[in-house]
Amino acid sequence: MNVPDQVEDYRKALGTYERMLAFEMDSVKKSNIFRKMGDLHLEFARQEKSRDSCDLALQAYQKALEILSWEHHPSQRAKTLSGLGAAYSLLAEMDERADNLVRAIDAWQEALSFSSLENFPQDYAALQSELGSAYRKLAELEDAAKNYGLAMAACREALRVFNPKDAPQKYADVQMILGSIYLTRSEVEEKELNCIEAIAAYERALDVYALERYPEKYAAVKNNLATAFIALSEVKEKAANCRRAIVACGDALQVRRPEKLPLPYAATQNNLGNAYLVLAEVEDGAENCENALEAYRDALQIYSLGRYPEQYAATQNNLGHAYLTLAEIGERSENCLKAILSAEEALKHYALESHPSDFAESQGILWLAYLTLADTESRAENCLQAIDAAQERLSVFKAETQPLEYASCQKDLAITYSMLASAEETTEAKAEDCKKAVAACQDALQIYSASSSPAEHAETLTLLWAAFTALSEVEDGAKNLHKAIDACQRALDIPEGVSPRDRTTAKKNLGYTYTALAVQENTSENCEKAVDAYESVLEFYTEGSAPLEHADLLCDLAFAYLTLAGAKERAENSRRALKTYKKAFRIYSRASSSLPPRAIPLLPMCGEGLRIVAGRWRRARGSSRPARSRKGL
């Protein structure tokens, strides 16, 4: 029987039950009719994703429960509570997720007081299976450790009854729930281990759900496997696991066709896009980004804002991430503008009050898109737009409850204010922007400690260096340069937080700042410190491995020698400066006649350094993508 015919039969049955309620009958019969009406409304709600049908199911079950007592009608009450729990669980997908999941759990737990393992093992195991799924979903929202533990315990109880020999399908369904528990748990702890456990659980389900016998279940497991492989790729064998995810999506799409299973088809296309997008980070960037975009667009052929707003908005955020990745590789302006449009589409559904974390993600896409645009065009205007987005994202997070997210927002603001400062027309405006960048860094450093978050602590100190260095150009020059040097040296004092490349950049920053300070005080001493810093960096950027970077550093070193010549050994230091400039010029000439040497280094946070920091933001938030793909399954 196809779905429309089934729905029509349900409606006829519902009409019959409604007419029966007009007759005189005993209370038990009436409660039985209410329960059956609840079951029908629940089926409507499942098929049509209807909030109204869900509410009608709840009303019918509750009327039945008013009549049924544990003392006189335990079996009927347990069945009704099971349906009530299912209705609350479905309602949780539409509204008040945490509250409705708790209501579903309470109903199922009460039903278990009758359906014990000894007396009714099948009912007991079915309820435990439902509880495992509900606790897993609740763990995403609150008390993660506690609820993951309860979810695992419920599944283990179900597996005391369901086994692959006597109840293969129910056994496989519990394995799917277990896989989802492990996968969701991987987002907060022991990612690699939990992803591997999730994959093992899904593969046990596949032992039952073969393509030939259970095509739709097979496709669902394959889709979940793809999600697990994507998550695992973030910590292990990125390319290989992304390819495994792509193969799994292809297997699922053998069954999930848009004309027959439109929503599952769209969910798998969304997953496929996620796999290609992560793969683009390590190989064939442009090609895999285009593959990701194609998959997301296919999903949006099904997901519309009007009918499926949750899935539509999540996919638009995914599109935004893909366009940002493509902007790093190809046409920057065009792709940033497309990312902005995608995030704005997502924000048509994601409001601060109803979807705070998703709202924050959309605002983060806007921030990075505007910031990237500001690097090449309309700097002041785009920086202001980026600041607005960063402030909106910050409104979601509080330092007391979500400290790492709050600190990340502060870091975003520091980057943006430093960029804006370079575009200001007055010294007063530049000083104000720099001070805001300093304040944002200091707020972030209250959370990012050298012991608990060494990489973030060192990175924020580098941002603080940039802000003080820029501020020194318009206010209290020597004082702020000393503060910049202090920030830079503190970053270098955290070996576990600074990679070799970042350490080299920090030393280069130190050389620049000592040279600037030498112009104002202690010329000889500060120039010699600058020379030492640049010479240590030259050991990393050699002429053979990085000729242009080597030449840039030679220019910086030559300028330090030239400044030193004004304080002592004029002739000797001038010769050193000239010799160093000539060597740099020869390297530039060999590389390209269109790349003349520069005499004074640019602020690293404008350009490559900024893109490195911003790129880390995108990749860090990319880890949430697999979770998005589970919506609409």
C-alpha positions in Angstrom: 0.0 0.0 0.0 1.4 3.4 -1.0 1.6 6.3 1.5 -1.4 8.3 0.2 -3.7 5.2 0.3 -2.4 4.5 3.8 -3.1 8.0 5.0 -6.6 7.9 3.6 -7.3 4.6 5.4 -6.0 6.2 8.6 -8.4 9.1 8.1 -11.4 6.8 7.6 -10.5 4.9 10.8 -10.1 8.1 12.7 -13.5 9.3 11.5 -15.0 6.0 12.7 -13.5 6.3 16.1 -14.7 9.9 16.5 -18.3 8.7 15.7 -18.0 5.8 18.2 -17.3 8.3 21.0 -20.8 9.6 20.7 -22.2 6.2 21.8 -22.6 5.1 25.4 -19.8 2.7 26.5 -17.8 1.8 29.5 -14.7 3.8 30.4 -12.2 1.1 29.4 -13.6 0.9 25.9 -13.6 4.7 25.6 -9.9 4.8 26.8 -9.1 2.2 24.2 -10.6 4.4 21.5 -8.7 7.4 22.7 -5.4 5.4 22.6 -6.1 4.2 19.0 -6.9 7.8 18.0 -3.6 8.8 19.5 -1.8 6.1 17.5 -3.4 7.4 14.3 -2.7 11.1 15.0 0.9 10.0 15.7 1.2 8.3 12.4 -0.1 11.5 10.7 2.4 13.5 12.6 5.3 11.2 11.5 4.4 11.2 7.9 3.5 14.9 7.6 5.9 16.4 10.2 2.7 18.0 11.6 2.8 19.9 14.9 -1.0 19.9 15.0 -1.3 16.1 14.5 1.3 15.7 17.3 -0.7 17.8 19.7 -3.9 15.9 18.8 -2.0 12.6 19.6 -0.9 14.0 22.9 -4.5 15.0 23.8 -5.9 11.6 22.9 -3.3 9.7 24.9 -3.8 12.0 27.9 -7.6 11.5 27.8 -7.0 7.7 27.8 -4.6 8.0 30.8 -7.3 9.9 32.8 -9.4 6.7 32.6 -6.6 4.1 33.0 -5.0 3.3 36.4 -2.1 1.1 37.3 -4.3 -0.7 39.8 -7.0 -1.8 37.4 -5.6 -1.4 33.8 -1.8 -1.8 34.0 -1.4 -3.3 30.5 -3.5 -0.6 28.7 -1.8 2.2 30.7 1.6 0.9 29.8 0.7 0.8 26.1 -0.7 4.3 26.2 2.4 5.7 28.0 4.5 4.1 25.3 2.5 6.0 22.6 2.7 9.2 24.7 6.4 9.0 24.9 6.7 8.5 21.2 4.5 11.6 20.6 6.7 13.7 22.9 9.8 12.4 21.2 8.4 13.5 17.8 7.3 16.9 19.2 10.9 17.4 20.4 12.0 17.6 16.8 9.7 20.6 16.3 9.7 22.5 19.5 11.1 22.7 23.1 13.5 19.9 22.4 14.9 19.3 25.8 11.6 19.7 27.7 9.8 17.3 25.3 12.6 14.7 25.4 12.4 14.7 29.2 8.6 14.2 29.0 9.1 11.3 26.6 11.7 9.8 28.9 9.3 10.2 31.9 6.5 8.4 30.0 8.7 5.5 28.9 10.2 5.1 32.4 6.7 4.9 33.9 5.7 2.3 31.3 8.7 0.2 32.4 7.2 -0.1 35.8 4.8 -2.6 34.2 6.8 -4.0 31.2 9.6 -5.7 33.1 12.4 -7.8 31.7 11.0 -10.9 33.4 7.3 -10.5 32.5 7.3 -8.7 29.1 10.8 -8.9 27.7 9.9 -7.7 24.2 8.1 -4.6 25.5 10.8 -4.0 28.0 13.5 -4.1 25.3 11.5 -1.9 22.9 11.1 0.8 25.7 14.8 0.6 26.5 15.7 1.1 22.8 13.5 4.2 22.8 15.1 5.5 26.0 18.6 5.0 24.5 17.7 7.2 21.5 16.0 9.9 23.7 18.9 10.0 26.2 21.4 10.3 23.3 19.5 13.3 21.9 19.2 14.9 25.4 22.9 14.5 25.9 23.4 17.0 23.0 21.6 19.6 25.0 22.4 19.1 28.7 24.3 16.9 31.2 26.3 15.2 28.4 28.2 12.7 30.5 25.2 11.6 32.6 22.9 11.3 29.6 25.4 9.4 27.4 25.8 7.0 30.3 22.0 6.5 30.6 21.7 6.1 26.8 24.4 3.4 26.7 22.9 1.6 29.7 19.4 1.6 28.0 20.9 0.1 24.8 22.7 -2.6 26.8 19.4 -3.5 28.5 17.7 -3.8 25.1 20.4 -6.0 23.8 19.8 -8.4 26.7 16.6 -9.3 24.7 17.3 -8.4 21.1 19.9 -10.6 19.4 20.8 -11.2 15.8 19.4 -14.7 15.8 16.0 -14.2 17.4 15.2 -10.5 16.7 17.6 -9.4 14.0 15.9 -6.3 12.9 15.4 -5.0 16.4 19.0 -5.9 17.2 20.1 -3.9 14.2 18.0 -0.9 15.2 19.6 -0.9 18.6 23.0 -1.0 17.0 22.1 2.0 14.9 21.1 3.9 18.1 24.4 2.8 19.7 26.3 4.1 16.6 24.5 7.4 17.0 25.4 7.6 20.7 29.1 6.9 20.0 29.1 9.4 17.1 27.4 12.2 19.2 29.7 11.5 22.1 32.7 11.8 19.8 31.9 15.5 19.5 32.8 16.1 23.2 35.3 13.5 24.2 37.7 10.8 22.8 36.8 11.5 19.2 38.8 8.8 17.5 37.8 6.0 19.9 34.1 6.9 19.8 34.1 7.3 16.0 35.6 3.8 15.7 33.0 2.4 18.0 30.2 4.1 16.0 31.5 2.6 12.8 31.7 -0.9 14.4 28.0 -0.5 15.6 26.8 0.6 12.2 28.7 -2.3 10.5 26.9 -4.7 12.9 23.6 -3.3 11.7 24.7 -3.8 8.1 25.1 -7.5 8.9 21.3 -7.6 9.2 20.2 -4.9 6.8 21.5 -6.1 3.4 20.7 -4.1 0.4 18.6 -6.8 -1.3 16.3 -7.5 1.7 16.1 -4.1 3.5 17.1 -1.4 1.0 15.8 1.6 3.0 17.4 0.5 6.2 20.6 -0.3 4.3 20.7 3.2 3.0 20.1 4.7 6.4 23.0 2.8 7.9 25.2 3.7 5.0 24.3 7.4 5.5 25.2 7.2 9.2 28.4 5.4 8.3 29.3 8.3 6.1 28.8 10.7 9.0 31.0 8.6 11.2 33.8 8.5 8.6 33.6 12.3 8.2 33.9 12.8 12.0 36.9 10.3 12.1 38.6 12.1 9.3 39.0 15.1 11.5 41.5 13.2 13.7 42.8 10.4 11.6 43.5 9.7 7.9 41.6 12.6 6.6 41.7 11.8 2.9 41.1 8.1 3.3 38.2 8.5 5.6 36.6 11.2 3.5 36.8 8.8 0.5 35.1 6.1 2.6 32.4 8.5 3.5 31.9 9.4 -0.2 31.6 5.7 -1.1 29.1 5.2 1.7 27.0 8.1 0.4 27.1 6.6 -3.1 25.9 3.3 -1.7 23.0 5.1 0.1 22.1 7.0 -3.0 21.5 3.8 -4.9 18.3 3.6 -2.8 17.6 7.1 -1.8 16.3 8.6 -5.0 14.7 12.1 -5.1 11.5 10.9 -6.7 10.9 8.1 -4.1 12.7 9.2 -0.9 13.2 12.9 -1.2 14.1 13.7 2.4 16.5 10.9 2.9 18.0 11.7 -0.5 18.6 15.3 0.5 20.1 14.2 3.8 22.6 12.0 2.1 23.4 14.7 -0.5 24.1 17.0 2.5 26.4 14.4 3.9 28.2 13.9 0.6 28.8 17.7 0.5 30.3 17.5 3.9 32.7 14.7 2.9 33.9 16.6 -0.2 34.3 19.8 1.7 36.6 18.2 4.3 38.5 16.4 1.6 39.0 19.7 -0.1 41.3 20.7 2.8 43.9 18.2 1.8 43.6 17.5 -1.9 42.1 18.9 -5.1 40.7 21.9 -3.3 38.8 23.6 -6.0 37.4 20.4 -7.6 36.2 19.0 -4.2 34.7 22.3 -3.2 32.7 22.3 -6.5 31.6 18.7 -5.8 30.5 19.8 -2.3 28.6 22.8 -3.7 26.8 20.5 -6.3 25.8 18.1 -3.5 24.4 20.9 -1.3 22.5 22.4 -4.2 21.0 19.0 -4.9 19.8 18.9 -1.3 18.3 22.3 -1.6 16.2 21.0 -4.5 14.3 19.2 -1.8 14.8 21.4 1.2 12.8 24.7 0.9 12.5 27.4 3.6 8.7 27.0 3.7 8.5 23.2 4.0 11.7 22.2 5.7 13.2 25.3 7.3 15.6 23.4 9.7 17.2 21.4 6.9 17.1 24.3 4.5 19.0 26.6 7.0 21.5 23.9 7.9 22.3 23.3 4.2 22.7 27.0 3.6 25.2 27.2 6.4 27.1 24.3 4.8 27.0 26.2 1.4 28.5 29.2 3.2 31.4 27.1 4.5 32.0 25.7 1.1 32.1 29.1 -0.5 34.5 30.4 2.1 36.8 27.4 1.4 36.6 28.2 -2.3 37.4 31.8 -1.6 40.8 30.7 -0.2 41.6 28.9 -3.5 39.8 30.8 -6.3 37.9 34.0 -6.9 37.8 35.6 -3.5 35.2 38.4 -3.9 32.6 36.4 -5.7 32.8 33.5 -3.3 32.7 35.6 -0.2 29.6 37.4 -1.5 28.0 34.0 -2.2 28.9 32.9 1.4 27.3 36.0 2.7 24.1 35.3 0.7 24.0 31.7 2.0 24.4 32.8 5.7 21.7 35.4 5.2 19.4 32.7 3.9 20.1 30.5 6.9 19.3 33.5 9.2 15.8 33.7 7.7 15.2 30.7 10.0 17.9 30.8 12.6 16.9 33.3 15.2 19.0 34.1 18.3 16.2 33.1 20.6 15.2 29.8 19.0 18.4 28.5 17.4 21.3 30.2 19.3 24.2 27.9 18.2 23.1 27.8 14.6 22.5 31.6 14.6 26.1 32.0 15.9 27.4 29.7 13.2 25.7 31.8 10.5 27.1 35.0 12.0 30.5 33.4 12.1 30.3 32.8 8.3 29.3 36.4 7.8 32.2 37.6 10.0 34.8 35.6 8.0 33.3 36.5 4.6 33.3 40.2 5.3 36.8 40.0 6.9 38.2 38.2 3.9 36.6 40.8 1.6 38.1 43.6 3.7 41.6 42.2 3.0 41.3 43.3 -0.6 38.4 45.8 -1.0 36.4 48.4 0.9 38.4 47.7 4.0 36.6 50.0 6.4 33.1 49.2 5.2 33.7 45.4 5.3 35.4 45.5 8.6 32.4 47.3 10.1 30.1 44.6 8.7 32.4 41.9 10.1 32.4 43.6 13.6 28.6 43.6 13.5 28.5 39.9 12.8 31.1 39.2 15.5 29.1 41.1 18.0 25.9 39.2 17.0 27.8 35.9 17.5 29.2 37.1 20.9 25.6 37.7 22.0 25.0 34.0 22.1 27.9 33.1 24.4 28.6 34.0 28.0 32.0 33.8 29.6 30.6 31.9 32.6 28.7 29.2 30.7 30.5 28.9 27.3 33.9 30.2 28.0 35.8 28.8 25.0 33.2 30.1 22.5 33.1 33.5 24.2 36.9 33.7 24.0 36.8 32.8 20.3 34.4 35.6 19.7 36.7 38.0 21.5 39.6 36.8 19.3 37.5 37.5 16.2 36.8 41.0 17.4 40.5 41.6 18.0 41.4 40.6 14.5 38.7 42.8 13.0 39.5 45.9 15.1 43.2 45.6 14.2 42.2 45.5 10.5 39.8 48.4 10.8 42.5 50.4 12.5 44.7 50.3 9.4 41.9 51.8 7.3 41.0 54.7 9.6 41.6 58.3 8.4 42.3 59.9 11.8 44.7 59.0 14.6 41.9 59.2 17.1 39.8 56.6 15.3 42.8 54.3 14.8 43.7 54.6 18.5 40.2 53.7 19.5 40.1 50.6 17.3 43.5 49.4 18.6 42.3 49.8 22.2 39.2 47.8 21.4 41.4 45.1 19.9 43.6 45.1 23.1 40.5 44.8 25.3 39.2 41.9 23.3 42.5 40.1 23.5 42.6 40.7 27.3 39.1 39.3 27.6 40.1 36.2 25.7 43.3 35.7 27.7 41.1 35.6 30.9 39.9 32.2 29.5 42.8 31.0 27.3 45.4 30.0 29.9 48.9 28.9 28.9 48.3 25.6 30.6 44.8 24.6 29.5 44.8 26.3 26.0 48.4 26.8 25.0 47.8 27.3 21.2 44.9 29.7 21.7 46.8 31.5 24.4 49.8 32.0 22.2 47.7 33.0 19.2 45.8 35.6 21.3 49.2 37.0 22.5 50.2 37.4 18.8 47.0 39.4 18.2 47.8 41.5 21.3 51.2 42.2 19.8 49.6 43.4 16.6 47.2 45.7 18.4 49.9 47.3 20.6 52.2 47.6 17.6 49.5 49.5 15.6 48.6 51.6 18.6 52.2 52.6 19.0 52.0 54.4 15.7 49.5 56.9 17.0 49.8 57.0 20.8 52.5 56.5 23.4 54.9 54.9 20.9 57.7 53.5 23.1 55.3 52.5 25.9 53.0 50.5 23.5 56.0 49.0 21.7 57.3 47.6 25.0 53.8 46.1 25.6 53.9 44.6 22.1 57.4 43.1 22.8 56.1 41.7 26.1 53.2 40.0 24.4 55.4 38.5 21.7 57.9 37.2 24.2 55.1 35.6 26.3 53.9 33.8 23.2 57.4 32.5 22.6 57.6 31.2 26.2 54.9 28.6 25.4 56.7 25.9 23.4 53.7 23.6 23.3 51.4 26.3 22.0 53.5 27.6 19.1 54.4 25.5 16.0 57.8 26.0 14.3 56.3 28.2 11.7 54.4 30.3 14.2 57.5 30.6 16.3 59.4 31.9 13.3 56.6 34.4 12.6 56.7 35.6 16.3 60.5 36.1 16.1 60.0 38.1 12.9 57.4 40.2 14.7 59.8 40.7 17.5 62.5 41.9 15.0 60.0 44.4 13.5 59.0 45.7 16.9 62.6 46.1 18.2 63.5 48.0 15.0 60.5 50.4 15.5 61.5 50.8 19.2 65.1 51.6 18.2 63.9 54.7 16.4 62.6 56.0 19.7 65.0 54.8 22.3 68.2 52.7 23.0 68.9 52.5 19.3 72.0 50.3 19.5 70.6 47.8 22.0 67.2 47.4 20.2 68.7 47.2 16.7 71.0 44.4 17.9 68.0 42.6 19.3 66.2 43.0 16.0 69.2 41.7 14.1 69.4 38.6 16.3 65.7 38.0 15.8 65.9 38.3 12.0 69.0 36.1 11.7 67.2 33.3 13.6 64.3 33.5 11.2 66.6 33.3 8.2 67.6 29.8 9.5 64.0 28.8 8.9 63.3 30.6 5.6 66.4 29.7 3.7 67.1 31.0 0.2 66.7 27.4 -1.2 63.4 26.5 0.5 61.6 29.9 0.5 63.5 32.4 -1.7 60.9 35.3 -1.6 60.4 35.0 2.2 64.2 34.9 2.6 64.5 38.1 0.5 61.8 39.8 2.5 63.6 39.0 5.7 66.9 40.3 4.2 65.2 43.6 3.6 64.0 43.7 7.2 67.5 42.9 8.4 69.0 45.5 6.1 66.7 48.1 7.5 67.8 47.2 11.0 71.5 47.5 10.0 70.7 50.9 8.5 69.0 52.1 11.7 71.9 50.8 13.7 74.3 52.8 11.5 72.8 55.9 12.8 73.9 55.0 16.4 77.3 53.3 15.9 79.8 52.1 13.4 78.1 54.0 10.6 80.4 52.8 7.8 80.4 49.1 8.8 76.7 48.9 9.4 75.9 50.8 6.3 78.0 48.3 4.3 76.1 45.5 6.0 72.9 47.1 5.1 73.9 47.6 1.4 75.3 44.1 1.1 72.1 42.6 2.5 69.9 44.8 0.3 71.9 43.7 -2.8 71.5 40.0 -1.9 67.7 40.5 -1.5 67.6 42.3 -4.8 69.3 39.5 -6.6 66.8 37.0 -5.3 63.9 39.2 -6.3 65.4 39.7 -9.8 65.8 36.0 -10.3 62.2 35.3 -9.1 60.5 38.1 -11.1 61.3 41.5 -12.3 57.9 42.7 -11.1 58.7 42.0 -7.4 60.8 44.9 -6.1 62.2 44.7 -2.5 60.5 46.6 0.2 62.4 48.6 2.8 60.0 48.4 5.7 58.0 45.3 6.7 54.2 45.3 6.7 52.1 44.3 9.7 51.7 40.5 9.4 48.1 40.7 10.6 47.2 42.3 7.4 47.3 39.7 4.7 48.7 36.2 5.1 48.9 36.2 8.9 45.3 37.3 9.1 44.1 34.6 6.7 46.0 32.0 8.7 44.2 32.9 11.9 40.8 33.3 10.1 41.3 29.9 8.4 41.7 28.3 11.8 38.3 29.6 12.7 36.7 28.0 9.6 38.4 24.7 10.2 37.5 24.6 13.9 33.8 25.2 13.2 33.9 22.7 10.3 34.0 20.0 12.9 30.3 20.6 13.5 29.3 19.6 10.0 28.7 15.9 10.5 26.1 16.7 13.2 24.2 18.9 10.7 23.9 16.0 8.3 21.8 14.0 10.8 18.9 16.5 10.5 16.1 15.3 8.4 17.1 11.6 8.3 
